[in-house]
Amino acid sequence: METYECEICGKKMKTPTVAVKVEGAEFKACPECMKLGTVIERKPPQTTGKAGGTLAPIRYGPAPGTAPKAKPKNYFAGLENEIVEDYDVVIKKAREAKGLSQEDLALKMKEKAALIKKIERKEIHPEESIIKKFEKELNIKLTEAFESGETFQHRKSNETTLGDIAFVKKK
């Protein structure tokens, strides 16, 4: 008769052990030690049905062609516009023109009043989703087209930078 040994406690038994994952490591455990981790489900090897009984290849992940590949996230989407410099004043004037308090505006936007207050005091820079909510509720425009030349016009030092010496090879 075959005996099995628990790899955790060393106990010998007549019943088969169970594959268990404990803190990232896999062990064959007795029913008592099995509680220390999560049971790993093992499927019996599939046969191809050939006379030799050779094993079928194991595939990991979804079968080819079943799951659509996710498109890579564009981290630069939306960077063509930037928020206006005096967004705090624009928001406050538009809110007051509509006769709304900060709390009323927060309720309409489904945001916290503290967020509105901090944005109007220019303590925090609003996220894209919040900017869109302001534009919708107050009927204002908080973004403007970003001109790439603006960034490099205001260089104060005359020191050489990497951009001054880099050459771009075009194909």
BAFI-596300 format. One record per residue (C-alpha): residue number from 1; residue in three letters; x, y negated, z negated. Coordinates in steps of 0.05 Angstrom, whole numbers. Layout:
% BAFI-596300
+-----+--------+--------+--------+--------+
! num ! residu !     c1 !     c2 !     c3 !
+-----+--------+--------+--------+--------+
! NUM !    ALA !      X !      Y !      Z !
...
+-----+--------+--------+--------+--------+
END
This chain:
% BAFI-596300
+-----+--------+--------+--------+--------+
! num ! residu !     c1 !     c2 !     c3 !
+-----+--------+--------+--------+--------+
!   1 !    MET !      0 !      0 !      0 !
!   2 !    GLU !     26 !    -69 !     18 !
!   3 !    THR !     38 !   -120 !    -36 !
!   4 !    TYR !     39 !   -196 !    -29 !
!   5 !    GLU !     79 !   -246 !    -69 !
!   6 !    CYS !     58 !   -318 !    -85 !
!   7 !    GLU !    114 !   -365 !    -63 !
!   8 !    ILE !     95 !   -415 !   -117 !
!   9 !    CYS !     90 !   -373 !   -181 !
!  10 !    GLY !    123 !   -308 !   -157 !
!  11 !    LYS !     63 !   -266 !   -178 !
!  12 !    LYS !     56 !   -199 !   -140 !
!  13 !    MET !    -14 !   -178 !   -119 !
!  14 !    LYS !    -51 !   -131 !    -73 !
!  15 !    THR !    -94 !   -183 !    -39 !
!  16 !    PRO !    -65 !   -226 !     17 !
!  17 !    THR !    -38 !   -295 !      1 !
!  18 !    VAL !    -68 !   -359 !     29 !
!  19 !    ALA !    -29 !   -412 !     68 !
!  20 !    VAL !    -30 !   -476 !     27 !
!  21 !    LYS !      2 !   -545 !     37 !
!  22 !    VAL !     29 !   -576 !    -27 !
!  23 !    GLU !     61 !   -645 !    -23 !
!  24 !    GLY !     79 !   -635 !     51 !
!  25 !    ALA !    108 !   -565 !     44 !
!  26 !    GLU !     73 !   -501 !     65 !
!  27 !    PHE !     70 !   -441 !     19 !
!  28 !    LYS !     36 !   -373 !     15 !
!  29 !    ALA !     -2 !   -377 !    -50 !
!  30 !    CYS !    -45 !   -334 !    -96 !
!  31 !    PRO !   -117 !   -355 !   -109 !
!  32 !    GLU !    -94 !   -388 !   -175 !
!  33 !    CYS !    -38 !   -430 !   -143 !
!  34 !    MET !    -82 !   -445 !    -83 !
!  35 !    LYS !   -115 !   -500 !   -125 !
!  36 !    LEU !    -50 !   -540 !   -126 !
!  37 !    GLY !    -55 !   -560 !    -53 !
!  38 !    THR !    -99 !   -559 !      8 !
!  39 !    VAL !   -114 !   -495 !     45 !
!  40 !    ILE !    -87 !   -492 !    116 !
!  41 !    GLU !   -133 !   -458 !    165 !
!  42 !    ARG !    -96 !   -409 !    208 !
!  43 !    LYS !   -128 !   -381 !    270 !
!  44 !    PRO !   -109 !   -311 !    293 !
!  45 !    PRO !    -65 !   -311 !    356 !
!  46 !    GLN !   -104 !   -309 !    420 !
!  47 !    THR !    -89 !   -255 !    471 !
!  48 !    THR !    -91 !   -266 !    546 !
!  49 !    GLY !   -128 !   -202 !    558 !
!  50 !    LYS !    -71 !   -170 !    596 !
!  51 !    ALA !    -54 !    -98 !    583 !
!  52 !    GLY !     10 !   -118 !    547 !
!  53 !    GLY !    -29 !   -161 !    498 !
!  54 !    THR !     17 !   -221 !    507 !
!  55 !    LEU !     -1 !   -282 !    468 !
!  56 !    ALA !    -34 !   -341 !    500 !
!  57 !    PRO !      4 !   -407 !    496 !
!  58 !    ILE !    -16 !   -451 !    438 !
!  59 !    ARG !    -39 !   -520 !    456 !
!  60 !    TYR !    -36 !   -578 !    408 !
!  61 !    GLY !    -83 !   -637 !    414 !
!  62 !    PRO !   -141 !   -645 !    462 !
!  63 !    ALA !   -144 !   -604 !    525 !
!  64 !    PRO !   -117 !   -641 !    587 !
!  65 !    GLY !   -169 !   -685 !    619 !
!  66 !    THR !   -218 !   -682 !    561 !
!  67 !    ALA !   -201 !   -745 !    523 !
!  68 !    PRO !   -189 !   -811 !    559 !
!  69 !    LYS !   -123 !   -843 !    545 !
!  70 !    ALA !   -127 !   -907 !    504 !
!  71 !    LYS !   -104 !   -969 !    539 !
!  72 !    PRO !    -44 !  -1003 !    506 !
!  73 !    LYS !    -64 !  -1062 !    463 !
!  74 !    ASN !    -46 !  -1130 !    494 !
!  75 !    TYR !    -16 !  -1168 !    436 !
!  76 !    PHE !    -10 !  -1231 !    479 !
!  77 !    ALA !    -84 !  -1235 !    497 !
!  78 !    GLY !   -114 !  -1301 !    475 !
!  79 !    LEU !    -48 !  -1337 !    469 !
!  80 !    GLU !    -62 !  -1380 !    529 !
!  81 !    ASN !   -103 !  -1426 !    483 !
!  82 !    GLU !    -82 !  -1456 !    417 !
!  83 !    ILE !   -121 !  -1491 !    362 !
!  84 !    VAL !   -122 !  -1567 !    364 !
!  85 !    GLU !    -75 !  -1601 !    315 !
!  86 !    ASP !   -130 !  -1639 !    277 !
!  87 !    TYR !   -178 !  -1580 !    272 !
!  88 !    ASP !   -194 !  -1597 !    200 !
!  89 !    VAL !   -220 !  -1666 !    218 !
!  90 !    VAL !   -259 !  -1641 !    278 !
!  91 !    ILE !   -294 !  -1587 !    236 !
!  92 !    LYS !   -310 !  -1634 !    179 !
!  93 !    LYS !   -339 !  -1689 !    224 !
!  94 !    ALA !   -381 !  -1639 !    264 !
!  95 !    ARG !   -407 !  -1606 !    200 !
!  96 !    GLU !   -426 !  -1674 !    170 !
!  97 !    ALA !   -458 !  -1696 !    235 !
!  98 !    LYS !   -504 !  -1636 !    232 !
!  99 !    GLY !   -520 !  -1652 !    159 !
! 100 !    LEU !   -492 !  -1586 !    133 !
! 101 !    SER !   -455 !  -1575 !     68 !
! 102 !    GLN !   -395 !  -1529 !     66 !
! 103 !    GLU !   -439 !  -1477 !     32 !
! 104 !    ASP !   -493 !  -1483 !     85 !
! 105 !    LEU !   -443 !  -1475 !    141 !
! 106 !    ALA !   -412 !  -1415 !    105 !
! 107 !    LEU !   -481 !  -1381 !    101 !
! 108 !    LYS !   -494 !  -1393 !    175 !
! 109 !    MET !   -425 !  -1366 !    194 !
! 110 !    LYS !   -431 !  -1308 !    144 !
! 111 !    GLU !   -366 !  -1328 !    111 !
! 112 !    LYS !   -347 !  -1351 !     41 !
! 113 !    ALA !   -352 !  -1425 !     24 !
! 114 !    ALA !   -282 !  -1423 !     -4 !
! 115 !    LEU !   -256 !  -1405 !     66 !
! 116 !    ILE !   -291 !  -1466 !     96 !
! 117 !    LYS !   -262 !  -1511 !     42 !
! 118 !    LYS !   -191 !  -1486 !     52 !
! 119 !    ILE !   -196 !  -1494 !    127 !
! 120 !    GLU !   -222 !  -1565 !    120 !
! 121 !    ARG !   -165 !  -1582 !     73 !
! 122 !    LYS !   -117 !  -1550 !    124 !
! 123 !    GLU !    -92 !  -1501 !     70 !
! 124 !    ILE !   -101 !  -1442 !    117 !
! 125 !    HIS !   -100 !  -1433 !    192 !
! 126 !    PRO !   -166 !  -1401 !    216 !
! 127 !    GLU !   -164 !  -1335 !    253 !
! 128 !    GLU !   -190 !  -1328 !    324 !
! 129 !    SER !   -257 !  -1298 !    301 !
! 130 !    ILE !   -268 !  -1355 !    251 !
! 131 !    ILE !   -251 !  -1407 !    305 !
! 132 !    LYS !   -304 !  -1376 !    350 !
! 133 !    LYS !   -356 !  -1380 !    294 !
! 134 !    PHE !   -340 !  -1453 !    282 !
! 135 !    GLU !   -346 !  -1468 !    356 !
! 136 !    LYS !   -413 !  -1432 !    360 !
! 137 !    GLU !   -445 !  -1461 !    297 !
! 138 !    LEU !   -420 !  -1532 !    304 !
! 139 !    ASN !   -421 !  -1535 !    381 !
! 140 !    ILE !   -349 !  -1560 !    384 !
! 141 !    LYS !   -285 !  -1540 !    420 !
! 142 !    LEU !   -226 !  -1524 !    374 !
! 143 !    THR !   -178 !  -1495 !    425 !
! 144 !    GLU !   -140 !  -1526 !    482 !
! 145 !    ALA !    -97 !  -1498 !    538 !
! 146 !    PHE !    -26 !  -1483 !    517 !
! 147 !    GLU !     28 !  -1512 !    561 !
! 148 !    SER !     91 !  -1470 !    558 !
! 149 !    GLY !    135 !  -1530 !    573 !
! 150 !    GLU !    115 !  -1565 !    508 !
! 151 !    THR !    155 !  -1518 !    465 !
! 152 !    PHE !    222 !  -1531 !    497 !
! 153 !    GLN !    217 !  -1606 !    509 !
! 154 !    HIS !    228 !  -1626 !    437 !
! 155 !    ARG !    295 !  -1594 !    424 !
! 156 !    LYS !    333 !  -1638 !    375 !
! 157 !    SER !    403 !  -1609 !    376 !
! 158 !    ASN !    451 !  -1608 !    434 !
! 159 !    GLU !    480 !  -1541 !    415 !
! 160 !    THR !    482 !  -1485 !    466 !
! 161 !    THR !    428 !  -1432 !    456 !
! 162 !    LEU !    420 !  -1363 !    485 !
! 163 !    GLY !    368 !  -1390 !    532 !
! 164 !    ASP !    420 !  -1438 !    562 !
! 165 !    ILE !    468 !  -1382 !    581 !
! 166 !    ALA !    420 !  -1325 !    598 !
! 167 !    PHE !    412 !  -1307 !    671 !
! 168 !    VAL !    350 !  -1270 !    694 !
! 169 !    LYS !    364 !  -1219 !    749 !
! 170 !    LYS !    305 !  -1215 !    797 !
! 171 !    LYS !    292 !  -1152 !    837 !
+-----+--------+--------+--------+--------+
END
